[in-house]
Amino acid sequence: MPEVMTGAERVVVLLVDGLGWNQLQSRGHLMPTLSGFSGSSITTVAPSTTATALTSFTTGLTPGEHGLIGYRIDMGDTVMNVLRWGDETGDLRRRYPPRQVQSCPPFMGTRVPVASKAELEGSGFTMAHLDGVTACGWRSASSIPVIIRDALNAGEKLVYAYYDGVDKIAHERGFGDFYDAELAHVDRLISDILSLLPPDVVLLVTADHGQVHVGDNTIIPASTVTEHVRHQSGEGRFRWLHAHRGREQQLCDAARQYEGVAWVVTRDQVIDEAWFGPRVGDDVKRRMGDVALVAHGPVSFDEPLDSGSYPLVCRHGSLTADEMLVPLLATKS
């Protein structure tokens, strides 16, 4: 923890989705304000993905405890997209009430004011990891400093703000001019927040994961692998393969062909090596596949049902330093 946090009685936490430590280190000149903060890097959770990391961040639980172990998770009768809280048939909030799937209250049950995108309020994932907070929705990022100032003026001691622009730009545009422009924008946002903070408040900036430039390097698993696969879950850089009954070992053996670009691990190995923490509940074990392809090269693994409105240029989810290392930086105004 940065030394400036010692004895702090009022704290603003800004979580910048997708701002990896390695990306910040190589582009620090674009973020002079943030680069002047004290602190260093910390590691995020596995998989290094938003749904899992934000839930660990707000609840203090490991993925093995809170159970949201990826972007898409096997719920038994369907594979649910956690961020959308749905599948190809639509919304799943009634079938899988968010407060039952993830029941631990955020921030130890205190009603922390949260400045996040207004359109996310009431979504399944928001209910799963931010249930009971005081929602202070923003529709434009320029509102974030004002919301924070007003909450502090109302006497709040902890304010949590979430901004997702870096992640979106990296996914859609990759590393380049658009990404650099977004980092400069975030640095101005941080400067605007600082300008409105009382002198006794510490601003802490962190993130949920970094990014890897994948581009067109998407691997379609070979038929020698997919013939043993019942369905898939997870995401492109942490792809769970769920075997047909009785074919678990055959699937694992066939998946070894990708060891040049990925760690090929079984469910038992992930549990034994505590990838998701030292405790993994039975419900969580059932959500895991039999074999995981966890990319260490700049690739992703294709799955037909895991698609969006545009191809993802940068991706995350695996255990490389570019994805796992995130900033933990702080300063006083």
N, C-alpha and C positions, 0 to 999 in steps of 0.2 A: 504494500500500500504506500503511495507517495507520502513523504514525511509531512507535507502540508496538511494532510488529513488528521494528524494527531491532535486530539482535543477539539476537533471541529464540532460545533453544536448545530450548525445548519449547513445542509449539503444539497446541491443540485446535481443530479446525475443525468448526463446526456449520452444516450446510446446511439451511435451512428452505425446503422445496419451496413455491414459489408466493408467496414474500414479496417483492413488488416494492418498489422504492425509492419510487415515487410514492405507493403505498398507505401505506407506513410514514410518509412525510412528512406525510400528511394525518391520520394517526391516531397520531402519536407519543405523545400523552398516554396512550394505552392500553398503551404499552410504555416506561415510564420507565427501566427498567434498560437496555434496548438503546439508547434514545435518549441515554444518557449515555456511550456508547462513542465513540471517535474514529474518523474515516474519512469516507467519502463513498460515492458510487455508482460502479459500473462497468457496462459493457454485457455482456450475455450473448451467446450465439451465435445464428445464424440456421439453422433456425427456432428461435424461443424456446420450446422444448418440452423436457420432462423427459428423454426418451430421448437427445436430441442433446446437451443441455447437461451432463447428468451424465457422459456419456462423455467430453466434452471436459474436464470438470473433473478427472476421475480420471486421464486419460491425458496431458493436456496437448496433445492433437492438435486440429486444426480439424475441423469436420464433413466437409470434403472429403477429409481424410486418414483419419479413422476409419470413415466410411461410414454411420453411423447417422443419416441425414439427415432424420429425422422420426418421427412417431408410427406411421405406416404407410408402409412402403417396398416398392417394386416389386422383387421378387427374380427376375423373369424369367418364372416359371411361376405365381406367386401374389403377392398383396400381403400382406405380413406385418405384423401388429401387433407392434411391437418390444417394448412393455412386457409383453405376454403371450407373446411369441415364438411366435405361432401365427396361423392364419387360421380361416375358418369351418369347416374340416375338423378342426381340433384343433391339437395341439402340433407344432411344426416343429423341435425341437431335433435330431432325427436327420437330417432332410433338410438343415438349415442349422445345423451345429454352431456355437454361439456363439463359440467360440475361433477358428474359422476366419473367420467373418464379421467379427469385430473382434479382431485378434490382438495388439494392443499391450498389454503388461501395465500395470496401473494403478500409480501412485506409483513409476514408474521401476523396477518389479520388486521393491520392498521389501514386506515383509509387515506393512503398516500395520493396526493393529486398527480395525475398522469396526463401529460401533454402528448397526445398521439393523434394520428389522423382521424378526423371526425367520422369518416366513412367506415372505419374499422370498428366503431362502437357497436356492440350488440352481435358481432360476428361470433361464430363458434369458438375460434381460436382465442379471441379476446376474452370470452367468458371462461375459457380453460386456464388462462395464465394471468388474467387481470381482474378476476371476479372480486367485487367489493371495493375497488378503488374509487376515488373521485375523478371521474372522467372529465377532462378539459380539452375537448377536441379542437384541432386546428385544421383549416382547409388550405391555408397558405403558410409556408415555412416562416414567413415574416411575423406570424402571430406567436411563434414559440417564445421569443424573449418577453413579450408582453404578458403571456399566460404565466410564465415563471415569475416575473416581477409581481404580478397581482397575487399569486399564491403566497409568496414570501411576505408581502405586505399584510396578508391576512393572518400571518403568524405561523405558517407551516415551517417545519424544520427539515423536511425531506421532500423534494420535488423530483419526479422522474419524467424525462422527456425522451421521445423516440423519434428518430428521423431516418427515412428509408431511401433517400435519393441516391446515395453512393452505390448501394446494392443494385438498384434498378438500372442505373447507367452502365455499370460494369456488366450486368447480364446482357443488356441489349446492344451496347456499343463496344465493349471490351476496353482495354487500356489504350488510351490515345487522347486526342484533343478534347473529346467530350468528357472523358473521365477526369482529365486535368482541370477542366472548367468546373466540374462538380466539386472537386476537392477545394478549389479556391472559394467556391460558393459556401461550402460548409465552414471554412475558416472565417469567412465574414459573419456567418451565423453565430459562431462561437464568440467572435468579437462583440457582436450586438448583444448577446446574452451577458457577457462580462460587463458591458457598459451600464446595465440596469441592475446589477447585483449590489446589495449593501456590502460594506467592507468586511463583515464577519462571516460571509457565506463562501464556502469552497465549491468550486465547479469541478466535477469529476467527469472525464470523458472516457468512454470505453466502446467496445463493439462486440458483436456476437460471432463474427468469423471474418476471415479474409477471402481472397479470390485467387483462382488460377485461370489463366487464359487458355481455353480449350479450343475455341474456334470450331473448325469442321472435323476435329479429331474425335468423332463419335464412333464407337465400336458397336456393331450389331452382333450380338453373341451368335456363335456358330451353331448350326443345327445339332452338332454333337453335344452341345450343352443344353439347348432349349428342349431337346426331346425328353429330357429328364425333369423339366421345369413345369410345375403346375401353374404358378403365377409369380409375379415379381412385386417388390415393394421398395421402399427407400428412395434413392435418387441416383442421378447419373454417376456420381463419384463415390457413392456408398450404396451399391446395388445389392439388395437382398434377393436371393433366388430360393423359392420355396419348391421343394422336390415333390414329385409324385411319391406316394407312399411306397416305401421299400427301395427307392432309388437314391437315397441320400448319399451313399458312398460313391455311386456311379457319377452323380452330379459333381461331387467334390473332385473326383479324379479328372473329369472332363474339364472342369473350370481351371485346373492347374495350367492350361495352355496360356492363360493370361498373366502368369506370374511375372513376365517381363515388364508389365505396365501397372500391375495391381497386386496388392496383398490379397491372397485367397485364403479366407478364414472360415471356420465353421462356427455355428452358434455356440458350441461348447467352448471353443477357444476364446471367443469374445467375452463369455461369462467368466471363464477361469482367469483371464488376464485383466478382468475388471475394466474393460473398455467403457462400460456404462456406469461404472462405480462399483463399490464392493457389495452392494445389495441389489439384486434384481428380482422383482416380484414375479409370481407365477403368471399373472396376466401379461406382464411385459415379455416374459420368455415366449409366450404363445404368439406374440406379435413379431418376433424375429423369424427370419428365414432360416434355412438349413445351411446355406453357404452365402458369404458376402464377397463381392468384388469391390475392393476398396482401392481406388486408383492412387498410385504414386507417380505415375507419369502424367503429362498434360492431356489426358483423355477423359471421356465420359462413356458410360455404357447405356446404349439405347434401350428403351422399353416403350412399346407402342402406346400404352395408356398414359404414359408420363410425358405429356406434351403441353405446350402453351401456345400463345398467339404469335410468338416469334422464336427463332432459334436462339439459344443462350450462348453467347460468346465466352463470357467468364462464368465459371461454376465453382461450387464449393461442396463440402460434405465430408471430405476425406481427412487424413491425419498429417498432411504435409505442413511444413512450417508456414508456407504462404497462406494456408487456410486456418491453422490452429492458433497462430500468434496474433493477439489483438492488443491494442494500447490500453494502459491504465494510467492516465495522466491527469494531473490536478493542478489548480492554482487558486489563489484568491484574487478578487477583482482589484 
